[in-house]
């Protein structure tokens, strides 16, 4: 947990001193690697998908646990970003299912949530995930997690000669510009038990960065 706090602090300092210059230093995994984004909000799937696609990753998306498990089995990703708070099968249940399946048990998994109860549960139990990313998050937060997994050997490093070509060519420039760059917690969602949660602890509202 202290390590994650230090990583978040480093990201903040980098952005404070000059976000665009720091961004070039991100450690990446293989160009074109499949990334599975699992969140019941199509909007956050789009935001995280944009962040990953612009850095040359191939993004798969699922908005529920069953679809996520099916995708992970049929098109094994290099990495899964898995939301904790989802209706029906929540993220912890999906994580357990993936870890118990021989086809998916070795895939690195990053849990994401803006729910304080889910955050505390993760840090208390760890639950077999590789890392945790708390909402709100931005590009630096995402790539710091990828860099950490590369550094510890869970993901291969990208070759220095590989270009960063976007895999978002199907979207127009206007459509990409309409997708926000930062995900923020919002009100109205359930907690990990299915009950409503306070204003600061649920899904997302999105703010466009100028």
Residue pairs with C-beta under 8 A, 6 or more apart in sequence:
1 123
4 131
4 132
7 144
7 145
7 148
8 141
8 144
10 144
11 140
11 141
11 144
14 22
14 25
14 140
15 22
15 138
15 140
19 140
22 140
23 139
23 140
23 143
26 55
26 140
26 143
26 144
26 146
26 147
27 143
27 146
27 147
27 150
27 151
27 157
27 158
28 55
28 56
28 143
28 146
28 147
28 150
28 157
28 158
28 164
29 57
29 78
29 79
29 146
29 149
29 150
29 155
29 156
29 157
29 158
30 78
30 155
30 156
30 158
30 162
31 56
31 57
31 158
31 159
31 162
31 163
31 164
31 165
32 56
32 57
32 58
32 167
33 57
33 58
33 77
33 78
33 79
33 155
34 57
34 58
34 59
34 60
34 75
34 76
34 77
34 78
35 52
35 57
35 58
35 59
35 60
35 77
35 78
35 79
35 80
35 81
36 59
36 60
36 61
36 62
36 68
36 71
36 72
36 77
36 79
36 80
36 81
37 44
37 45
37 48
37 49
37 52
37 59
37 60
37 61
37 62
37 81
38 61
38 62
38 63
38 65
38 68
38 80
38 81
38 82
38 83
38 86
38 91
38 94
39 45
39 48
39 63
39 81
39 83
39 86
39 112
40 63
40 64
40 83
40 86
40 87
40 203
41 63
41 83
41 203
41 204
42 63
43 204
43 206
44 83
44 183
44 203
44 204
44 206
45 61
45 63
46 179
47 179
47 180
47 181
47 182
47 183
47 206
48 59
48 81
48 142
48 183
49 59
49 61
50 168
50 176
50 179
50 181
51 139
51 142
51 181
52 59
52 142
53 59
53 166
53 167
53 168
54 166
54 168
55 143
55 164
56 162
56 163
56 164
56 165
56 166
56 167
57 167
58 167
59 167
60 71
60 75
60 77
62 68
62 70
62 71
64 86
64 87
64 88
64 89
65 86
65 88
65 89
65 90
65 91
65 93
65 94
65 97
66 88
66 89
68 80
68 82
68 94
69 94
69 97
69 98
69 101
69 104
71 77
72 80
72 98
72 103
72 104
72 107
73 101
73 103
73 104
76 103
76 104
76 107
77 107
78 107
78 108
78 155
79 107
79 108
79 109
79 110
79 146
79 149
79 155
80 98
80 107
80 108
80 109
80 110
81 110
81 112
81 133
81 142
82 91
82 94
82 95
82 109
82 110
82 111
82 112
82 129
83 91
83 111
83 112
83 113
84 90
84 91
84 92
84 111
84 112
84 113
84 115
84 118
84 121
84 122
84 192
85 91
85 113
85 115
85 118
85 189
85 190
85 191
85 192
85 202
85 203
86 94
87 190
87 194
89 97
90 192
91 111
91 113
91 118
92 121
92 127
92 192
95 109
95 111
95 127
95 128
95 129
96 127
96 128
98 104
98 105
98 107
98 109
99 105
99 128
108 130
108 131
108 149
108 154
108 155
109 128
109 129
109 130
110 129
110 130
110 131
110 132
110 133
110 145
110 149
111 118
111 122
111 127
111 129
111 131
111 132
111 133
112 132
112 133
112 134
112 135
112 137
113 119
113 122
113 132
113 134
113 135
114 134
114 135
114 136
114 184
114 185
114 186
114 200
114 201
114 202
114 203
114 204
115 185
115 189
115 191
115 192
115 197
115 201
115 202
116 200
116 201
117 191
117 192
117 197
117 201
118 191
118 192
119 132
119 134
121 127
121 192
122 129
122 132
123 132
130 149
130 154
131 145
131 148
131 149
133 141
133 142
133 145
135 183
135 184
135 185
135 204
136 182
136 183
136 184
136 185
137 182
137 183
138 181
138 182
138 183
138 209
139 181
146 155
149 155
150 156
150 157
168 176
180 206
180 207
180 208
180 209
181 208
181 209
182 206
182 207
182 209
183 204
183 206
184 204
184 205
184 206
184 207
185 200
185 201
185 202
185 203
185 204
185 205
186 199
186 202
186 203
186 204
186 205
187 197
187 198
187 199
187 200
187 202
188 196
188 202
188 203
189 196
189 197
189 201
189 202
189 203
190 196
190 197
190 202
191 197
191 201
